[in-house]
Each structure stands twice: as C-alpha cells, then as structure tokens.
C-alpha cells in the first residue's frame, strides 16, 4: 500500500463493515479499512498520483489544493470529520491533499468499493451521489470566487462552516486565515479585515487569542448580507 508521509498506521484489525464509512448498503459487506495518522502539514496524496484509495477523515481536517502557474495556492475544499474524499472520475487525483492539523484518516481501496457497487445498487447510488456532490461543491466554489466583494466571500464561507462545524453554538475552525484566504481567492489581510468588519456589525464574536473559535450572533444578517462594503 502506498501511503505518503503517514506518521503512524493503526494496529487494529483492518476488517470493518462498509457502514462504518457512513455508506448506505443493502449487503453491508466486510472490507479492509486501514487507518493512518498524518502530522500537521504532511501530504496525504499528490496531484496526478494514482487514485487507488478513497479516504475518510476520522479525526482532524484536510485541505485539497492546486498550485497555480504563478506559484499561488488555490484551495478547492476542506474535508472535515466524517467527510469522504479522494473519489475521482478518472484514474489520477486532481488535487494535492494535506493534513491541516494532526489528522487520522481511514483508507479503503477504490477497487474494493467498485466491486461492492457492482452487486449492491445502494452502494452504487451512494458513490454516484458523492461524485455529484463533489461536482456541486466545485460549481458552488467557482460561483463563490466570482462574487464581487470580499465581505460576501467571507460571509459565504462562514455560512458553509456553520453548517458543517458548529457544535454547542461555537464554530471551531481548524484552518488558518491563510487557508481561508487561499480558499476564497483573497489576501490574508483582506480576510482579516472582513472578519473584523463582521465583528463590528455584531454578526460574530471571537473566543480565544487565535480567534479560530467563532460564535455567530446574527445568522439572519449574515445570510442576508449581499454585503455592501
């Protein structure tokens, strides 16, 4: 098995139910499911490497990105706990992925999923749904990058993270402001100014010195802000 920069492999049994990946299945087959832990900043797989495995975040968070011709980094997606990533239409990965923080992922071979899908229509529908969702996210992200104002982009990002991350009223962001900037196609300074502006408007509050824990105080205002600078 080719796994890049894995700091530690799980010693537990690799045999698991497919439902442990969160996939609906009629047959619930037993599959080989390995776990690996990656240190913060370590690469999980690279762009154009063979897409032989499908991954799920068990702990931590992962970013998918491309390096543009001018050297800038464009983040295409953040994968959070429970998210499945690395499922490609073609034979190669289209993005590079890295652990944002110390992260544990589950790996299953793409081939084993495809074999199960041949005999289990429910799994086949799940895989199709995931592929469709990935395409939908790519389209939504493209529209996000086309928004006119930085404030609109940051607001849209916060709405997305609120839906995916918020627990007990607190949004704990695993990613840095640099990551957010590279996801939104903005500079670090612009993201910081936008967050400060939202704080001034009473839309959000910060917890802690690093300001990665956010409390949304006015979701209605955030959602309605076709924001004016």
N, C-alpha and C positions, 0 to 999 in steps of 0.2 A: 504494500500500500504506500503510495506517495503522499506524504503529508508534510508540508513545508513548515519549518520552524516551530513544530509542536514542542512545547516545553515538557509536557507530561502526557502519557497515554493512560487511560483508565485501566485498572486491573480487574474491573468487574466483568462478568460474563457478557460477551458480545451479542448474545441471543436475546431478542426482545420482540414484543408484539408490535406490529406496524402501527397500531393505535397510539403507541407512545409518542409517535411523531405528530399526533393530532390529526391523522388522516382517517376519514370515514372509510370503512371497509366491510364488505359482506363476509369475507372469509377469515379476516384477522390473522394473516399468516405470521409465522415467526421468521424474523430476518436478522441478519448480522448488523448490529448497530454499535459502532465504536464511539468512544468519547476522547477528545483531545483538548488540552488546555493551552492557550496561547497567551504569552505575556503582552502587555500593552504595547502597541505599535508593531507587533510581529505580523508578517504577511501570512495569510491563510492559503490563498492561491493567487496566481498572477494572470493578468490579461493574456489571452491566447494560449494558456495552458489547457491540456485536455480536460473536458468537463466530465470526468469519470465518477464524481461523487456529488451527492446532494447533502446539504448541511442544514442543521437547525441550531439556533442559539439556545443553549441551556442556561447559561449564566453570562452576564456581561452584555456587550454590544459590539457590532461590526459595522464598518463603513465600506461601501463599494465606490470605486473612483476610477477615473481615467486621467492620465497626464496629457495635457493638450500640447500642441506643437510648439507653443511659446513657453512651455515649462510650467504653466499654471495647472493646478489640480482642480478637477471638477468632480465633486461627489455626487453620485447618482442616487444613492439610497442609504438609509440607516436601517440595519437589521437588529431588532430588539428581541428580548427573551420570548421564545416561542415561535419566532419567525423562521421560515424555511427559505433558504437562498441557495444560489448556485445551480438552479434548474434552468438549463439553456435550451433554446430551439435547435442550435447547431451543436457541433462536436467540441467547440472551444469556449472558454469563458470570455465574455465580452468586457469584463471589468476586473480590476485587482481588488482584493478584499483584505482588510487589516482589522486586528482587534483594537477597538477604541480604548478599552480598559482590559485588565486581565479577564479572559473570556474562555468559557468552556463550550465547545460545540459537539454535536452529535453528527456522525457521518454514516451515510448509507450509500452503497454503490447505485449509480444511476441504472445500471443494468438490472439489478435486482428489483427496483421499482417498476421498470418497464416490463419485466417478466410477470410480476404480480398483476399489473394493469391489464395484461392480455387475458387473464382469466377472471378478473374482478372489475366489473363495469363501474362500481362505486369508486374504486381507486383511480381508474382511468378518468372519471369525471373530476375527481379531486385534482389530479395533475393538470388537466386542462384548465380548471378554474384557477389554479396557481399561476399558470402561464399567462392566462388572460389578465389576472390581477397585476402581474408584473408589467404587462404592456400598458394597462390602465394607469399604473403609477408613473411609468415613463412619460405618458402623454400629459398627465397632470403636472409632472415636474417641468416639462417643456413649457406648458402654459404659465407655470409659476415664474419661470425665468423670463417670460415675456411681459410680466406685469410692469407697469410704468414706474412705480415708486418703490424705494427700498422698504418703506414702512409697510406697504402691502405684502411684500415678500416675507418679512419677518412675522407679520400677523398670521399669514397663511401657514408658516412653519409652526408657530405656537399652537394653532388650531389642530394641526396634524399631530403634534406631540402630546397635546392634551388628550386627544382621543386614544393615543397608544400607550401613554406613560403614566398619567395621573393616578395616584393612589392616595387615599385619605386627604384629598384636596391639594396635594403637593405634587408638582411636576419636577422630578429629579432628572435633570439632563445629564446623560453620560458623556456627551460630546462637548468639545470646547467651542468657544466663539469662533475660532479659526475654522473648525469643521463646519459650523453653521454658515459662515461666510462662503466657504467653498461649495456648500450645497446650494446656496441662494445666488451665487454669482456676484457676490458683493465683497467689499473690503472688510477687514476686521473692524476698522474704525467706524464704518457705516453701520454695521450690525450693532456695535456698542451704542452708537447714537440713537438708533431706532429703539432699542430696549430701554434706554433712558427716557426717551420720549413717551413710550407706553407707560413707563412708571410715573412720569409726570401727569399723564392723563388719568391716572388711577385705574388703569386696566390690569396692572400686575404689581406684585410685590416680590422682593427678594428675601431669601433666607440664607444666612451664612456669608462668609467673606468672599468666596469664589463666585457667588451669585448663580450657581448652577441649579439651585433649588428655587423654583418659581411658584408662586401662588397666583392663580388667575382670579382677580377680584371682580371683573366685569366681562364675562364671556359674551354677553349680548353686544356690548360696544365693540369688542374685538371682532366679532363676526360681521358686524355692520360697517366696520371701517373699510369702505372702499376709501382707504385712508388718504387724507389730504395732508401734505407736508406743511 
